[in-house]
Amino acid sequence: MADVIPDPIFYRVRQIISDIFSVPVETISRSSSSRSIEKWDSYNHMKLVLSLEQGFGAAFTPDEIRDLTTVQAICQKWAQKQSEIVREIFP
């Protein structure tokens, strides 16, 4: 997994989270999680996953969905998926 997540990924994830959970975007950090965002329940988690899949054009496995509980984890997973897509296009 990527250790350093490019800012564009972080900013996009942060905006999606802000929209889904109705929290100010500036309050969302890389360490924000399902424990620190009050509205991050199971229903909104699925809404988040669907928005991420639509926004990034990639699907998540059930195991990945279960693990997407922090902003950092979401950013890392998206960076990993981007790398996989690039490797498929340019082997």
C-alpha positions in Angstrom: 0.0 0.0 0.0 1.1 3.6 -0.6 2.6 5.3 2.4 2.2 8.8 1.1 -1.2 9.5 -0.3 -1.3 12.2 -2.9 -3.3 15.2 -1.8 -5.8 15.1 -4.7 -7.0 11.7 -3.4 -7.3 12.9 0.2 -9.2 16.1 -0.9 -11.6 14.1 -3.0 -12.2 11.5 -0.2 -12.6 14.3 2.3 -15.3 16.0 0.2 -17.2 12.7 -0.3 -17.1 12.1 3.4 -18.2 15.6 4.2 -21.2 15.2 1.8 -22.3 11.8 3.1 -21.9 12.6 6.8 -22.9 16.2 6.7 -19.8 17.4 8.5 -17.7 20.4 7.6 -14.9 19.4 5.2 -12.3 21.2 7.2 -13.0 19.0 10.3 -12.0 15.9 8.4 -8.4 14.7 8.7 -6.5 11.7 7.6 -7.1 10.2 11.1 -10.9 10.8 11.0 -12.7 7.5 11.4 -16.0 5.7 12.1 -15.3 6.3 15.7 -14.8 10.1 15.4 -17.6 11.0 13.0 -20.9 10.6 14.8 -23.0 9.9 11.7 -20.7 7.1 10.5 -23.1 4.2 11.1 -23.6 1.1 9.0 -26.2 2.7 6.7 -24.1 5.7 6.0 -21.0 3.5 5.6 -22.7 1.8 2.7 -23.7 5.2 1.2 -20.0 6.2 1.5 -18.9 3.0 -0.2 -21.3 3.6 -3.1 -20.2 7.2 -3.4 -16.6 6.2 -3.4 -17.2 3.5 -6.0 -19.0 6.0 -8.3 -16.5 8.7 -7.7 -13.5 6.6 -8.4 -14.9 4.1 -10.9 -13.8 1.1 -8.9 -15.5 -1.6 -6.9 -14.6 -2.7 -3.4 -14.7 -6.3 -2.2 -16.6 -7.2 0.9 -13.4 -7.4 2.9 -12.2 -4.0 1.6 -15.6 -2.5 2.5 -15.2 -3.8 6.1 -11.7 -2.2 6.3 -12.7 1.3 5.1 -13.2 2.8 8.5 -10.7 5.6 8.5 -10.0 8.4 6.0 -6.4 7.1 5.8 -7.5 3.6 5.0 -9.9 4.8 2.3 -7.1 6.9 0.7 -4.6 4.1 0.8 -7.1 1.7 -0.8 -7.9 4.2 -3.5 -4.2 4.8 -4.2 -3.7 1.0 -4.4 -6.6 0.6 -6.8 -5.3 3.4 -9.0 -1.9 1.6 -9.2 -3.7 -1.6 -10.1 -5.6 0.1 -12.9 -2.4 1.7 -14.3 -0.6 -1.7 -14.2 -3.5 -3.2 -16.1 -3.4 -0.5 -18.8 0.4 -0.4 -19.0 1.7 -3.9 -18.1 
